[in-house]
Each structure stands twice: as C-alpha cells, then as structure tokens.
Amino acid sequence: MPNERLRAAMAAGGWTYAALANRAEVDPKSVERWVNLGRTPRRATAMLAAEVLGEDVHALWPALRQARSARAVSPELVALYDQRADIPVSTFVDMLAQAREHIDVLVYAAVFLHEAYPRLNDLLRERADDGCAIRIAIGDPDSTNVQHRGQEERFGHGIESRCRLALMHYRPLAGVPGIEVRTHATTLYNSIYRADDQVLVNAHVWGVNAYGAPVWHLRRSGKGGMFDTYASSFDAVWETATPVREG
C-alpha cells in the first residue's frame, strides 16, 4: 500500500522524489517506491530521510518501530493538522472527487467548501451519476444545539445564519438520484468528511471555531479501527436527521 504519511510529509515541505533522494543519498526511484509501494528503507537511511523531512521516523515507517510497551501510532492515521485552516480546500475536493462508492458529510455548516469551490454541487452530481451514494447532513439552524454552539464559540447567531446558508447551497441537490440531504439537531463533536475508505475528521473544541481546531486524516485499515468508529458515528446521526425537501 502507498505510504500516505510520507507522501503528506513530502508535500507539506515541497519535496520532490529527486530532492529527497539527494539528501537521503539514494536513487530517486527508491524514494518513489517508498511512497507509492510502501517500501521501508534501511533504518539508517530512514532516519536520515526523516531528519531531512523533520518527521518522526517511526511515524513515517511504523515497521521500524521496535517492540515496546508504549502504544504505537494508529496505522490508520495518514496525517494530523493543527487546524482546519492549514488544509487547502483542494485536499477536501480531491478526496471527494476520487470517491467511487460513498461520500458522507456531517457538519453544522462548512460553507467554506462552497465559498472556495463553487463547483462543489456539480462535483457531487457527477459522483452520484457514476454510482456513488452521497449523504449530506447539515445543522438545523433552529435547533438548541446549534444555538448553543454559537454561544460557546462566541459566534452568536452567526452559526445559525451559516447553517441556513449551507441549506441554501445543498437544497438544489435534494431529490437528485443518489444524493440525500438531511438536517440534524445533534451535539456535533466532530465534522466528518468521508470519501470511500478515507475520512477527514475536524475536531470540535469548546470555544474554538471549527477552522481553528485540529483535523486528522484517516484511511481504513481493517475492521473495528478509528475509521469505523467515525463511520458508525455518522450513521447514528443520520438516523436522527430530517430529510430536506426539494426546493
């Protein structure tokens, strides 16, 4: 399997295969195999490459971790971002565009997607036309939990307005074959953006707007892991949500 942790670390630092190979004293094809085929380099080479990238060698290549009592980093964790604002919108869009079977979005509003990428609805229609099942759950602006979130984040009625704006953006998709849009009134602990076996989870922190809270990128690795925990959470909220009528 590809080494997505290594790919993300290289992308964050602007490293090409050739540039990293030069610093790690290996052939560029070796670096390409590390990334695309998930090959593990020799320990000394791995430590040099990790030092160049400013990353933990065991986070990049868990196979090099020696057995010890401390719990290892989850193999499902692809990347961890300090805050959502650090992630280009293209990361969200590219992930959704690659989906073939499932797209699930659970948010209060997340209007940043439509604001930065006005073709989002067109993209979702295209995915649905290709057989992808799409579920969008946005916050009910009249719900107590949405109003409480506005108070906690010192955003007041702003979050209610953004929920209404999100509804305006997504309503044209209601009734499109393969796409379901619902509103939910739950306490939202995390915003979830799922595309097949990948998910971006935006943590919600009391008193902090979502754009300033951490995001972890997960890729499913077997059953019963972190990915499935968030997928099950989405399903539980979805069952309580109310379908949006065509408009």
Residue pairs with C-beta under 8 A, 6 or more apart in sequence:
1 38
2 35
2 36
2 37
2 38
3 34
3 35
3 38
3 60
3 61
4 78
4 79
4 217
4 219
5 55
5 59
5 60
5 77
5 78
5 79
6 34
6 35
6 60
6 61
7 35
8 78
8 79
8 217
9 15
9 53
9 54
9 55
9 60
10 16
10 20
10 35
10 53
13 53
13 54
15 52
15 53
17 28
17 29
17 31
17 32
17 35
18 28
18 31
20 31
20 49
20 52
20 53
21 27
21 28
21 30
21 31
23 48
23 49
23 52
24 31
24 41
24 45
24 48
24 49
24 52
25 45
25 48
26 41
26 45
30 39
30 41
31 49
33 39
34 40
34 41
34 49
40 46
40 61
40 63
40 64
41 49
41 61
43 64
46 57
46 60
46 61
46 64
47 57
49 57
49 60
50 56
50 57
50 60
50 61
51 57
53 60
57 64
58 64
58 65
58 72
58 73
59 73
62 72
62 73
62 75
65 72
74 218
74 225
74 226
75 221
75 225
76 218
76 219
76 220
76 221
76 225
76 226
76 227
77 216
77 217
77 218
77 226
78 198
78 217
78 218
78 219
79 216
79 217
80 214
80 215
80 216
80 217
81 87
81 214
81 215
81 216
81 217
82 214
83 211
83 212
83 213
83 214
83 215
84 202
84 210
84 211
84 212
84 213
84 214
84 215
85 211
85 212
86 215
87 200
87 215
89 112
89 113
89 116
89 117
91 200
92 113
92 117
92 193
92 200
93 113
93 117
93 120
93 123
95 193
95 195
95 198
95 200
96 103
96 123
96 124
96 127
96 193
96 195
97 123
97 127
98 195
98 196
99 127
99 132
99 195
99 196
100 130
100 131
100 132
100 196
101 131
101 132
101 133
101 196
102 132
102 133
102 134
102 194
102 195
102 196
103 124
103 127
103 132
103 133
103 134
103 135
103 194
103 195
104 134
104 135
104 137
104 192
104 193
104 194
104 231
104 234
104 238
105 135
105 136
105 137
105 192
105 193
105 194
106 137
106 184
106 188
106 190
106 191
106 192
106 233
106 234
106 237
106 238
107 137
107 138
107 139
107 166
107 188
107 191
107 192
107 193
108 138
108 139
108 146
108 149
108 159
108 162
108 163
108 166
108 188
108 191
108 210
109 138
109 139
109 159
109 162
109 163
109 165
109 166
110 138
110 166
110 191
110 210
111 162
111 165
111 166
111 169
112 211
113 120
114 120
114 121
114 166
114 169
117 123
120 169
121 169
121 170
121 172
121 173
124 134
124 136
124 173
124 179
125 173
125 176
125 179
127 134
127 178
128 134
128 176
128 177
128 178
128 179
129 178
131 178
132 178
133 178
134 173
134 178
134 179
134 180
135 179
135 180
135 182
135 234
135 238
136 170
136 173
136 179
136 180
136 181
136 182
137 181
137 182
137 183
137 184
137 234
137 237
137 238
137 241
138 163
138 166
138 167
138 170
138 181
138 182
138 183
138 184
139 145
139 146
139 149
139 159
139 163
139 166
139 183
139 184
139 185
139 188
140 146
140 163
140 183
140 184
140 185
140 242
141 160
141 161
141 163
141 164
141 167
142 160
143 184
143 185
144 185
145 185
145 186
145 187
145 188
146 159
146 160
146 163
146 185
147 160
149 155
149 159
149 188
149 204
150 156
150 157
150 158
150 159
150 160
152 206
152 207
153 159
153 207
153 208
153 209
154 207
155 209
167 183
167 244
170 181
170 244
171 181
171 244
171 246
171 247
172 247
173 179
173 181
174 180
174 181
174 243
174 244
174 245
174 246
174 247
175 246
180 243
181 243
181 244
182 238
182 241
182 242
182 243
182 244
183 241
183 242
183 244
184 237
184 238
184 240
184 241
184 242
185 240
186 237
186 240
188 204
189 203
189 204
189 233
190 201
190 202
190 203
190 204
190 230
190 233
191 201
191 202
191 204
191 210
192 199
192 200
192 201
192 202
192 230
192 233
192 234
193 199
193 200
193 201
193 202
194 230
194 231
194 234
197 219
197 220
197 227
198 217
198 218
198 219
198 220
199 217
199 218
199 227
199 230
199 231
200 215
200 216
200 217
200 218
201 215
201 216
201 217
201 218
201 230
202 210
202 213
202 214
202 215
203 213
203 214
203 215
203 216
204 210
204 213
205 212
205 213
205 214
218 226
218 227
218 230
219 227
220 227
220 228
221 227
